[in-house]
Amino acid sequence: MNIVTTLKIPELTLLQLRQRFPTVNFIVHNNIENAKNSLHIADVIVTFGEDINTEKLNQAKQLKWIMVMSAGMDKMPFKDIAQRGIVVTNVKGIHKMPMAEYTIGMMLQVAKEFPKLMKNQDNKVWDRTVVRMSELNEATLCVIGIGAIGEEIARLAKAFNMKVIGVNTSGKADSVADTIVAMEDLNVVLPNADYIVSVLPSTPETKYCLNKKHFGVMKQDAVFINIGRGDVVKDSVLIEVLQESLIKHAVLDVFEKEPLSSDHPFWDMENVTITPHTSSITKKYLPRSMEIFEENLDRWLKGESELINKIDLNKGY
C-alpha cells in the first residue's frame, strides 16, 4: 500500500508510523505540488483537504481513501469522489478543546473589556472609568450548529453559570445545553441570547443562512462569534449590522474570503475582533490527528469497514 501525504509529518512521527505499519510505503511531501509525481501510485492520500480538486483526483488513478487532517472539507470535489467510491475520513472532534477555550476567552475579552485595558497599559494610563465590565454569570449563550465543538463550548460555559441554548438541524435534545431548538426556530431564541456562537460548517444548506433579519432580532448588546465557516453570513451584511450598531460586537475567526485583505473594512471597526482562522490551532493538533489516522489505518489494513469519522459523501460531512 502506498500512502502519499501532502502535508509535513515530523521525522519522529514518520519513524513511528513506519515501525507500526511495516507493510505500508509512506511517501511524504509538504504540499500537493511536490506530491504530484506520486499521486498516480497513491492508494491513500493524507491531506488537509483544501488541495484536493478534480484535476488532482484524476491523477490519483488507484486512490481508495482520503484521510483529511482537518474538519472542514468544503472545497473537496465530493461528486467526483462519490462517483469513484473513494472513502473519506476526517479528524472531526479534535478541535473541540481549543475552539471551546477560544470561545470562552473571547467572551471574557468582550465582557471584561480587555482590549481597552491593554491599550491603557500601553499608554500608561490609569483610568477606572474607561471600562464597563459585565459578567458571563447568568448570561445566555446560543450555539448555532451544536455538535462536538458546540457541546464542549456549552460544557465550559456551564462553569460560568451561563444558560445555553443549542441550535441544530433537527432540534434533537442534547445532554449539555439547557434547551435545543431546530434551525427553523432560530429567530425565536436569538432575542434571548447575550452571546451567539456559530459553529456551522460550509454546506449548500448553511451558505448565507444568517441574514440581517437574524441580527435585527438580537439584543443590541449581543456579541456574535463565528468560528465555523465564513460563508454562513455575507461580509456586507455584517458590516451593515455593525455600522448600524444592531449588536455590540463581532468576534470573527473565519471569513468569506481568506486571508482577509488588508483593505477590508473589518480591520478598522472598533466593534470587531479579528483572528486569522486560528481558533483550532494548538501544538496538540497533529498528535490528535495522527491518533485518528493510525487507528483508521489499522482498521483499514484489517479489512474493517467501520472507520472513525467516515464522511457521508452526499452531505459532505
N, C-alpha and C positions, 0 to 999 in steps of 0.2 A: 504494500500500500504506500502511495506517495501522498504526503501531506505538505502542501505548499502554504506558507504564511506570507501575508502582505503587510505584516507589522513586526516590529523589532521584538525579539524574545531574548532576555538576558542569557548569557552563556551558561550560568549555573542551572537555570530553569531548563534550558535546552539539553544539558547533560543529564538532568534528572529524567526528562522525557525519554531520551534515548535508552537510558538504563531500564526504565519501567516498561517501555514498548520496543524491544529489540528488533521486532519484525517490521517495524514501520520506518520508512525513509522520510525524514524530516528535511524539507528544503526551505530554508529560511531566507526571506527577503524583507527589506524595510518598507517597501511600498509596491504598489501594483505594477509600476513601470519596470522596476527591477525584476519583477516576477514574471513578466510577460513571456519569456522564453521557457518557463517551466509550467505554464498553465495547461499546455496540451497533455501533460502526463499526470495532472493533479486528480487524485481520487477525492481528496478533501481540500478545501481552501479555508484557512483561518484568517479572518479579516475583521476590520471594524465596520464593514458593510457599505460605507459610502463610496468605495472604489469599484464595486461590482456593478457593471452595466451590461447591456445586451451584447456589445462587442466583446467584452472580456469573457462573458459567459460562453459565447460561441467558440472562443479559442480553447476553452476547457472541455474538450470533447468527451472525456471519460469521467467528468465530475459527478459525484454521487451525493456529496454532503457539504454544506457550507456552515461553518461554525462562526457565528458573528459575536465578536467580543465586546458587544455593546447591546443596549436595549432598543435603540432607535434604528429602524430599518426602512424608513420612508422613501429612500432613494433606490431601493433594490428593485430589479425588474421581475416582480413576482409572477406575472403572467408567463413569461418565458421560463422561469424556474419551475412553475407548476406543470407546464407542458412537457418538460423533461423528467418530471417526477423526482427532482432533486430535493433531498431533505434539508431543512434549515432549522438550526437551533440558535439560541442566543443566551445571554447571561442575565436575563431578567431576574431581579431580586437582589442583586449585589449592590445596587445603587441606593437602596432604601436608607441605610445608615447615614452616609454622608449627605444625601439630599434632605433627609429629615433634620439633621443638625443644621444645615444651611438655612432651612426654612425657619426654624426656631431662632437662629441667630439673626436673621433679617427682621423677623417680627420684633425681637428685642431691640434691634438697632433703631427701628422706627419709633417704638414705644418709649424708649429711653433717650431719644434724640442724640444718639452717639455722634453722628457727623458734626452737629453744631458744637458739641463739647470738644471734639478733637480739633475743630477749626479754632476754637478759642484757645486751646492749649498751644497750638502752633503760633498763635498771635500773642501768647502770654497775657490773655485777658481773663480776669476773674469776674464773672457775671452770673449770678444765680437766677437772674430773671429771664435770661435768654431762652431757656427751655421750659416746656410744659410737659413733663413726663406723664405717661399713662401706664397702665398695668396690663399684663396678659391675663392676670387673675380675673376670672368670671367673664372674660371676653368670649365671643363666639367665632369659631373658625369654620369656614366652609371649604371642604376639599373636593374639587371637581375632578372626577376621574379617580376615585379612591380605589386603590389596589394595594400591591405590596408596599409601594413608596408612601402612598396616602395613609395606609394603616399605621406605618411607623411614625409619620408626622403626627397622626392623631394620638398615638400612644405617648409620645413625648409631650404633646400639648396638654394631656391629662395631668402631667406632673405640675403644670402651671394652673391647674384648676380651670381649664378652658372647656367650654361646651363645644362639641364637634358635630358638625353636620356633614355627612358624606353624600356625594352625588355620583351615581354610576348609571349604566345603561338600563338596568332592569329595576332598580330600586330594591334589590335583594338586601336583606339585613346583613349587617357587619358586626363583628364582636367588639370593636373598639369604639366606633362612632356612637354618639347618643341617638342620632337619627340618620336614616338613609332614605334618600328620595331618588326617583328616576330623573334622568336628564330633562325630560319634558316638564318637570316641576321645578326646574332651576329658579325661575323668576319668583316662585313662591317663597323660597328660602333665602335668596340673596338679600332682601331688605333687613334680615336679622343678623347678618354677618358683619363682624368688625374686620376680619381678615379673610380674604378669598384666595385660595391657592389652586392654580391649575396644574394638574399633573397629566393632562390629556396627551395621548400620542398623536401623531400626524396620520390621519386616515381620511378617506373621502367624506366620512360622516362628521369628523371633527374640524375639518378645514373651515376656518372663519365662522365657527359655530357660536362664538361670542361676538355680539354686536353692541352698538351704542345703547340699545334699549336695556340690555342687561346691566350696563354700568349706570344707566339712568335710574334704576330701582335700588341701587346700592346706597348705603349710608354715605353722606358727604365726607365723613371722616374715615371711610373704609380704606383698607390697604389691599391692593391687588398684587399677587406674587405669581409669576409664571416661570415654572421650572420644567414644564413638559415640552411643548413644541411651540415655536414662534408663530406658526400659521393658524393658531386657534383664534387669533384676533388680528385684524389688519393694523399695521403701524399707524396709518392715517386715522383710524378710529380712536386708538389710544391717545394720540396727540390731541385730538379734539376733546376727548374726555378730560385729559389733564389740564389743558388750557382753559377749559370751562369750569375746572375745579369740581367736577361731578364726584370725584373721590379725592382722598387726601394724598395718596402716594402710590407709586407702582414700583415694584422690585422686579427687574427683568433680567433673567439669565439666558433667555432664548429669544430669537428674533426672526422676522420673516426672511431676511437675508443675512447670512453670516459670512464673514465678520461684519460687524456694524460699521458702516462707512464713517469716516472722521467728520463729515459734514452733516450727519444725521441730527435732526432736532433734539432727539433724546439726550444727547450729551450736554446740552445747555439748559436742561429743565431741572430746576431745583427739587421738584417733586418726583424725580425718577432716580432710582439706584440701578446702575448698570454693572453686571458682571459678565465676563466673556465665556458663557456656557461652561462654567466651572463647578456647578453645584454638586456634580457627581465625582469630581476628581479627588483622588486620595492616593496615598502611597500603597494602600491595600487593594487598589483596583485590580491590578494584573494578577496578584496571587489568588484573589477570589475568582476571577475569570478562569484562571487555569484550573482551579479545582473542578469547576463545572465541565470544562473541556476534557480533562483527564477522565472524569467519571463517565462522560458520554463516549469517549474513545474506547474505554474498557468495555462498555456495553456493546458498542458497535462491533468490536473485534470478536465478541462472544456471540454475535448474531442476534442480539436482543433488539426489538423494535421500539421499546419504550425508552425514549431519551428524555433527558431533562430539558425543559423549555422548548419542546418541539413546536414549531410555528404552524399555525393554520394558514396555508398559502392563499386561501381565498379571502381571509380577513387581513392578512399582513401583520398579524401579531399573535 
